[in-house]
Amino acid sequence: MQRVVLHVDLDSFYASLEELRNPGVRGKAIVICVYSGRSADSGAVSTANYKARELGIKAGMPIVFAKRLAKDKDVVFLPNDIEYYRTVSERIMELLEDEADAIEQVSIDEAYLDVTKRSMDSWENAQKIAEEIKGRIKIREGLTCSVGIGPNKLIAKMASEYKKPDGLTVVRDSQVTDFLSNLPVSKIYGIGDKTTEALNSLGIRTARELANFDTVALERVFGRNKARLLQDKAKGIDESPVQQAEAQQISRIGTLKEDTDNLETIVEKLRELAADLSTRIEKEKVVFRTVSIIAIETDLKVQTKSETIQETDDEETLLGTARSLLERFLQENPGKKLRRVGIRVSHLAPKREKKMPEGLDRYFNRADADLTQ
């Protein structure tokens, strides 16, 4: 059976989320930063939206360099709010899981989905699944994503990059050679700048040239394993499976109706989050050992408090522990008002089936036998 794989990539994820919760920055060039705290501009760019990238601003760039590029331009610099981004990401990954045979999350904003069985090995059905995913993400979260569909992870990933933002590209197994043919080697996923330079020095500039290049000559430069890998990529060959990993943690974050330090007001939001989290825990069939609260202050500073408890999946225990942590946080931070609050569970383990007490199973087996006689 031919595999059918989707790669879903959320468009300018961090910046798009900031636009949603702060309409005043919508349409502007947005730069999300990780500040080191040593000075007002120390740190690095975490990500930038498409408008900011047009100015040359990109991830990993020192903030001070990014601000030089943004001088006299309408650019917004915002701090990285990873807890908020992670919570939205978790909701989206849950949505994607409902649409896939298997899902492999590779970062906070992208994942591979194997939909071979779900699509019944049909490219048309796979496209409908992708359209459904795009629609659900747009309705539920107000976000767009770019989706690539292909016969393996490599082609699906490259297809998702083909049309951005809000794109949908299907590359059938019969179209792989044409899709790759004239593509510069620098555009092949997994081939970096240094490898591109080395390939160019051999006169190899396109995927077709790499695929057809003398293998022995290529091995002399890169070694046998890398040479074979490079030519496999150029031919669109990728046998790696979509590998679903077990969840390491689950969290929920909500915005309070108003900034407050009132315990009972915040607990009401915690109660709502605990109920939602409990539904997810039940679906995943897991238990947890650590409960954390996530306190996001009015200046967006994030603080967490955690407690390790006995293994459980009980909603009331979850809420009670979260309330206790919140009380301690408010006592330790008098006058600190919260804008958002969240709950996280971690140290997850599969839920074990409860065993019948020894001897009781034999009793019920005898009773069943008596009833059938």
VOPA-881186 format. One record per residue (C-alpha): x negated, y, z; residue in one letter. Coordinates in steps of 0.02 Angstrom, whole numbers, padded with zeros to 5 digits, always signed. Layout:
<recs>
XYZA;...
</recs>
This chain:
<recs>
+00000+00000+00000M;-00064+00173-00048Q;-00089+00284+00105R;+00002+00450+00116V;-00079+00577+00232V;-00029+00755+00279L;-00145+00889+00347H;-00050+01026+00440V;-00145+01187+00473D;-00060+01329+00569L;-00093+01496+00484D;-00198+01621+00585S;-00129+01534+00739F;-00192+01645+00880Y;-00161+01808+00787A;+00012+01752+00730S;+00060+01713+00910L;+00001+01885+00964E;+00109+01965+00828E;+00261+01868+00889L;+00248+01926+01069R;+00189+02102+01026N;+00281+02168+00871P;+00178+02328+00884G;+00026+02239+00809V;+00122+02154+00670R;+00049+02183+00498G;-00118+02245+00565K;-00290+02167+00556A;-00303+02067+00718I;-00462+02002+00800V;-00452+01882+00947I;-00604+01891+01059C;-00688+01792+01198V;-00761+01925+01311Y;-00912+01877+01417S;-00879+02015+01545G;-01056+02084+01543R;-00997+02240+01452S;-00842+02306+01364A;-00897+02235+01196D;-01000+02083+01247S;-00939+01916+01183G;-00889+01841+01018A;-00745+01835+00896V;-00636+01681+00923S;-00534+01703+00764T;-00467+01838+00649A;-00313+01849+00540N;-00322+01863+00351Y;-00323+02054+00350K;-00469+02058+00471A;-00562+01927+00369R;-00547+02039+00216E;-00655+02164+00313L;-00790+02031+00337G;-00742+01991+00517I;-00753+01806+00556K;-00758+01680+00698A;-00920+01673+00797G;-00971+01851+00754M;-01025+01960+00902P;-00884+02078+00951I;-00999+02229+00934V;-01034+02183+00750F;-00848+02157+00717A;-00810+02329+00788K;-00938+02408+00672R;-00849+02328+00523L;-00683+02389+00592A;-00739+02568+00621K;-00611+02696+00560D;-00492+02555+00511K;-00329+02498+00590D;-00393+02344+00681V;-00328+02273+00844V;-00447+02182+00962F;-00363+02067+01089L;-00426+01947+01223P;-00411+01760+01195N;-00258+01693+01290D;-00298+01508+01273I;-00167+01445+01397E;-00028+01527+01297Y;-00097+01463+01132Y;-00120+01287+01202R;+00059+01278+01264T;+00132+01327+01096V;+00013+01205+01012S;+00075+01063+01122E;+00255+01098+01074R;+00210+01096+00889I;+00108+00936+00905M;+00259+00853+00988E;+00365+00908+00840L;+00236+00836+00718L;+00230+00673+00814E;+00416+00650+00782D;+00382+00655+00594E;+00233+00537+00583A;+00184+00354+00593D;+00025+00416+00679A;-00046+00587+00719I;-00226+00642+00747E;-00244+00815+00821Q;-00414+00884+00771V;-00401+01058+00847S;-00276+01169+00934I;-00200+01220+00766D;-00220+01072+00648E;-00179+00888+00637A;-00176+00741+00517Y;-00015+00642+00498L;-00004+00468+00423D;+00170+00460+00345V;+00144+00307+00235T;+00286+00204+00311K;+00399+00352+00347R;+00385+00412+00167S;+00404+00234+00100M;+00243+00263+00001D;+00331+00399-00100S;+00250+00567-00141W;+00422+00646-00162E;+00475+00588+00011N;+00310+00648+00083A;+00342+00821+00010Q;+00515+00823+00090K;+00437+00778+00258I;+00312+00921+00238A;+00451+01043+00193E;+00549+00985+00346E;+00397+01011+00457I;+00366+01186+00389K;+00549+01231+00414G;+00556+01165+00592R;+00397+01256+00644I;+00463+01418+00568K;+00632+01403+00655I;+00568+01345+00824R;+00409+01447+00841E;+00420+01583+00708G;+00255+01524+00633L;+00199+01471+00460T;+00081+01330+00417C;-00008+01264+00264S;+00013+01080+00222V;-00092+00969+00110G;-00034+00796+00055I;-00153+00667-00013G;-00202+00483-00015P;-00325+00508+00128N;-00381+00634+00260K;-00516+00713+00150L;-00398+00756+00007I;-00257+00809+00124A;-00376+00929+00214K;-00438+01006+00052M;-00260+01018-00016A;-00204+01117+00137S;-00343+01243+00101E;-00287+01260-00081Y;-00141+01378-00048K;-00146+01487+00108K;-00052+01552+00200P;+00114+01458+00203D;+00062+01339+00064G;+00110+01163+00017L;-00001+01064-00102T;+00023+00883-00155V;-00123+00787-00230V;-00066+00613-00283R;-00189+00471-00295D;-00183+00486-00485S;-00227+00672-00475Q;-00380+00661-00361V;-00511+00662-00500T;-00433+00814-00587D;-00410+00904-00419F;-00594+00886-00376L;-00671+00894-00549S;-00723+01077-00565N;-00725+01115-00379L;-00889+01192-00319P;-00982+01073-00203V;-00975+01209-00069S;-00785+01186-00067K;-00794+00999-00031I;-00746+00975+00151Y;-00896+00923+00255G;-01029+00995+00141I;-01116+01142+00225G;-01225+01284+00164D;-01393+01193+00178K;-01329+01039+00086T;-01251+01151-00047T;-01419+01237-00074E;-01507+01069-00089A;-01377+01006-00214L;-01387+01167-00315N;-01576+01148-00324S;-01545+00981-00410L;-01430+01066-00535G;-01274+00998-00450I;-01140+01132-00435R;-00972+01044-00452T;-00891+00890-00378A;-00893+00806-00549R;-01081+00833-00566E;-01110+00763-00392L;-01000+00611-00423A;-01093+00571-00585N;-01269+00612-00526F;-01399+00473-00523D;-01378+00388-00354T;-01560+00337-00337V;-01618+00516-00368A;-01493+00578-00240L;-01555+00451-00112E;-01733+00514-00132R;-01678+00685-00070V;-01544+00642+00060F;-01574+00462+00108G;-01463+00315+00064R;-01321+00342+00188N;-01298+00529+00160K;-01315+00512-00029A;-01176+00381-00032R;-01068+00489+00083L;-01091+00642-00028L;-01042+00547-00184Q;-00892+00469-00097D;-00833+00644-00050K;-00856+00704-00229A;-00749+00558-00288K;-00616+00588-00154G;-00652+00426-00063I;-00613+00423+00123D;-00563+00265+00216E;-00558+00340+00390S;-00390+00307+00477P;-00276+00433+00561V;-00319+00392+00741Q;-00194+00441+00874Q;-00275+00482+01042A;-00187+00473+01209E;-00136+00640+01283A;-00260+00706+01412Q;-00142+00835+01485Q;+00030+00910+01459I;+00081+01087+01502S;+00221+01212+01488R;+00213+01401+01505I;+00356+01525+01513G;+00374+01714+01518T;+00460+01789+01669L;+00606+01908+01642K;+00502+02045+01724E;+00330+02060+01802D;+00349+02001+01982T;+00267+01928+02136D;+00432+01866+02208N;+00413+01682+02254L;+00593+01627+02223E;+00603+01717+02055T;+00446+01632+01994I;+00502+01463+02065V;+00659+01473+01958E;+00550+01480+01804K;+00443+01338+01873L;+00600+01234+01895R;+00644+01258+01712E;+00467+01215+01657L;+00460+01061+01770A;+00620+00993+01693A;+00551+01017+01517D;+00384+00941+01567L;+00471+00792+01649S;+00563+00755+01486T;+00396+00750+01395R;+00317+00640+01530I;+00460+00517+01515E;+00443+00514+01325K;+00256+00482+01336E;+00285+00346+01469K;+00143+00412+01578V;+00110+00455+01759V;-00001+00596+01823F;-00118+00627+01969R;-00157+00813+01955T;-00036+00959+01954V;-00092+01135+01910S;-00004+01302+01904I;-00057+01430+01776I;-00035+01609+01836A;-00047+01744+01703I;-00057+01918+01775E;+00005+02081+01699T;-00168+02116+01626D;-00163+01941+01547L;-00297+01876+01666K;-00269+01689+01687V;-00292+01598+01852Q;-00258+01417+01893T;-00237+01316+02053K;-00235+01127+02055S;-00198+00985+02174E;-00229+00798+02154T;-00088+00691+02222I;-00035+00509+02222Q;+00003+00441+02048E;+00183+00481+02002T;+00304+00534+01866D;+00432+00609+01985D;+00504+00779+01936E;+00539+00835+02116E;+00361+00793+02168T;+00299+00892+02018L;+00405+01044+02063L;+00366+01032+02249G;+00178+01027+02217T;+00190+01171+02093A;+00289+01275+02220R;+00160+01241+02355S;+00019+01294+02238L;+00114+01452+02191L;+00141+01498+02374E;-00046+01480+02406R;-00087+01584+02253F;+00028+01727+02306L;-00042+01724+02484Q;-00220+01733+02419E;-00177+01871+02293N;-00060+01992+02383P;+00020+02120+02268G;-00030+02027+02109K;+00119+02020+01992K;+00138+01884+01862L;+00196+01905+01683R;+00198+01720+01640R;+00183+01559+01737V;+00151+01379+01688G;+00133+01201+01750I;+00007+01073+01689R;-00010+00888+01729V;-00172+00795+01698S;-00265+00635+01741H;-00131+00543+01644L;-00112+00354+01640A;+00011+00236+01556P;+00163+00202+01662K;+00161+00024+01729R;+00318-00081+01729E;+00382-00115+01904K;+00357-00296+01951K;+00494-00394+02040M;+00441-00445+02217P;+00361-00618+02221E;+00491-00755+02239G;+00637-00643+02193L;+00616-00683+02008D;+00633-00868+02047R;+00792-00831+02144Y;+00872-00740+01996F;+00816-00876+01875N;+00903-01008+01984R;+01059-00899+01997A;+01064-00880+01807D;+01046-01068+01787A;+01191-01099+01907D;+01303-00980+01810L;+01268-01069+01646T;+01310-01242+01713Q;
</recs>
